[in-house]
Amino acid sequence: FPELHAAVPGLPLASSRVLPGIVLRRDFAAYCPTDGELRALLVTEPLRPALTAPGVEFVVDSEGQYQASLRWITKRTEALMKHLQSNNVKLLLSSVKQEDVVINYAKLYGVSVVECLSSEEMALISEITGVSPYVPFGDTMDREITETAVVTFCQPLLLVSRRCVHIGFASVCAFQPHCLILCGPVDGVNEQHAAALQEAFTMLQQLFKTVDQ
């Protein structure tokens, strides 16, 4: 329930509504508008390559070597974003903050990015789509990316003064997610309404379990 409702203070209760899909309560780090269905990728680690593996010391003998290493990282990042583009990936959903070089190349190659998703949001998206987070591979960029989710729409959503991300997924299960936009004059009223609704949904769940048995 916490991932499937958004409380919006400062509006009358009559402004509440139900939206298809889910609403992520954060703004795009990069937004590239696109029409129709698109492919999305879940990631849980930075896409900018590291200079060395964890626990391994990286030693350079000169400023020139260091700058050459940075250029290599930049080229690898661009190659990865090209690889995503060639696999029709138009949306990155990341549980970590990506570095500026990733965001810049995402904009260049038409890939929207949403960062800092919670573990609960990532788990919900995985449940809806049946897709696990993508793990960048080693030196090869030839493998087709199969860990993609079908997104039916992806657009900004303004809730009063807060910019959010509104996404619709093609669900692989019977669960078709909808998000409740719960409006009220102040936070306290919204919290009371949200608690009452959650209790009502819990009661309905228990009722249907009893009927099924």
C-alpha positions in Angstrom: 0.0 0.0 0.0 2.7 2.6 0.7 4.1 2.2 -2.8 0.6 2.4 -4.3 -0.7 5.6 -2.9 0.6 9.2 -2.8 -0.7 11.8 -0.3 -1.1 15.3 -1.6 -1.7 18.0 1.0 -3.3 21.4 0.0 -6.1 20.1 -2.2 -9.7 19.2 -1.3 -10.6 15.5 -0.8 -12.7 15.6 -4.0 -9.5 16.0 -6.0 -8.4 12.4 -5.1 -8.3 10.0 -7.9 -7.1 6.6 -9.0 -4.4 6.4 -11.8 -3.4 3.3 -13.7 0.2 2.2 -13.2 2.4 3.5 -10.4 3.6 6.9 -9.3 7.2 7.3 -8.2 7.6 10.3 -5.8 10.7 11.7 -7.4 11.6 13.6 -10.6 13.4 12.3 -13.7 17.2 12.7 -13.5 16.9 12.7 -17.3 13.7 12.8 -19.4 13.5 12.0 -23.1 9.9 12.0 -24.3 8.9 9.0 -26.4 5.6 7.8 -27.9 4.1 4.3 -27.5 5.6 1.3 -25.7 9.2 1.3 -24.6 11.7 -1.0 -22.8 12.8 -0.3 -19.3 15.8 -1.7 -17.4 16.2 -2.0 -13.6 19.7 -1.4 -12.2 21.0 -1.6 -8.7 24.6 -0.4 -9.2 26.4 2.5 -10.9 26.7 2.2 -14.7 29.9 4.2 -14.8 32.8 1.6 -14.7 35.1 1.8 -11.7 38.8 2.1 -12.1 39.4 -1.0 -10.1 37.5 -3.8 -8.3 36.6 -3.5 -4.6 39.6 -4.3 -2.4 42.1 -3.8 -5.3 44.6 -1.0 -5.1 44.8 1.2 -8.3 48.2 2.7 -8.9 49.1 5.1 -11.6 52.6 6.5 -12.4 51.7 9.8 -13.9 48.9 12.3 -14.5 48.8 11.1 -18.1 48.0 7.6 -17.0 45.3 8.8 -14.7 43.7 11.0 -17.5 43.9 8.0 -19.9 42.0 5.9 -17.3 39.3 8.5 -17.0 39.0 8.7 -20.8 38.6 4.9 -20.9 35.8 5.1 -18.3 34.0 7.8 -20.3 34.3 5.7 -23.5 33.0 2.6 -21.7 30.1 4.5 -20.3 29.2 5.8 -23.8 29.5 2.3 -25.2 27.1 1.0 -22.6 24.5 3.7 -23.3 24.9 2.9 -27.1 24.3 -0.7 -26.2 21.2 0.1 -24.3 19.9 2.2 -27.2 20.6 -0.6 -29.7 18.5 -2.9 -27.5 15.6 -0.4 -27.5 16.0 0.5 -23.8 14.5 3.9 -23.3 14.1 4.0 -19.5 16.5 3.3 -16.6 15.1 2.7 -13.2 17.9 2.8 -10.7 18.1 2.1 -7.0 21.3 4.1 -6.8 22.3 7.6 -7.9 24.1 7.5 -11.2 27.0 9.8 -11.9 26.8 12.8 -14.2 28.5 11.1 -17.1 25.8 8.4 -17.1 23.1 11.0 -17.1 24.7 13.1 -19.9 25.1 10.1 -22.2 21.5 8.9 -21.3 20.2 12.3 -22.5 22.4 12.0 -25.6 21.1 8.6 -26.5 17.4 9.2 -25.6 17.3 7.2 -22.4 15.2 8.5 -19.5 16.6 7.9 -16.0 14.8 7.7 -12.6 17.2 7.4 -9.6 17.2 6.4 -6.0 14.2 4.0 -6.0 13.6 2.3 -2.7 14.1 -1.5 -2.3 10.3 -1.7 -1.9 9.7 0.1 -5.2 12.2 -2.1 -7.0 10.6 -5.2 -5.6 7.2 -4.1 -6.6 8.3 -3.3 -10.2 10.0 -6.7 -10.4 6.8 -8.4 -9.2 4.7 -6.6 -11.8 7.1 -7.2 -14.7 8.8 -10.4 -13.8 12.1 -8.7 -14.5 15.2 -8.9 -12.3 17.8 -6.1 -12.1 20.3 -5.9 -14.9 24.0 -6.6 -14.1 26.5 -4.9 -16.5 28.8 -7.5 -17.9 32.5 -7.5 -18.6 34.3 -6.5 -21.7 31.7 -7.6 -24.2 28.9 -5.5 -25.4 27.5 -8.0 -27.9 25.0 -9.8 -25.7 21.4 -9.0 -26.2 19.8 -7.5 -23.1 16.9 -9.6 -22.2 16.1 -8.3 -18.7 13.8 -5.6 -20.0 10.3 -4.6 -18.9 7.6 -3.4 -21.2 6.4 0.1 -20.3 3.1 1.3 -21.8 3.6 5.0 -20.9 6.2 7.1 -19.0 5.6 10.7 -18.2 6.1 13.5 -15.6 3.3 14.1 -13.2 2.9 17.3 -11.2 1.2 16.9 -7.8 0.7 20.5 -6.6 4.4 21.6 -6.5 6.0 18.1 -6.4 7.3 16.6 -9.7 6.7 12.8 -9.9 7.1 10.0 -12.4 4.0 8.2 -13.7 4.7 4.8 -15.3 2.5 2.1 -16.7 3.8 -1.4 -16.9 2.7 -4.4 -19.0 2.0 -6.8 -16.1 3.0 -10.5 -16.4 0.6 -11.5 -13.7 -3.1 -11.0 -12.8 -2.1 -8.0 -10.7 -2.8 -4.7 -12.6 -1.3 -1.9 -10.4 -3.2 1.4 -9.9 -2.1 4.2 -7.7 -4.3 6.2 -5.4 -3.7 9.9 -5.3 -5.1 10.9 -1.9 -5.8 14.6 -1.5 -6.6 16.5 1.7 -6.1 19.9 3.2 -3.2 18.9 5.5 -0.9 16.0 6.0 -2.7 14.8 9.2 -6.0 14.4 7.4 -4.3 12.5 4.6 -2.6 10.2 7.0 -6.0 9.4 8.7 -7.6 8.7 5.3 -4.7 6.5 4.2 -4.8 4.5 7.4 -8.5 4.0 7.0 -8.2 2.9 3.4 -5.4 0.5 4.2 -7.5 -1.1 7.0 -10.4 -1.4 4.5 -8.2 -3.2 1.9 -6.9 -5.5 4.6 -10.4 -6.4 5.6 -11.3 -7.1 2.0 -8.3 -9.3 1.6 -9.3 -11.3 4.7 -12.9 -11.5 3.4 -11.9 -12.9 0.0 -9.5 -15.4 1.6 -12.4 -16.7 3.6 -14.6 -16.9 0.5 -11.9 -18.8 -1.4 -11.5 -21.3 1.4 
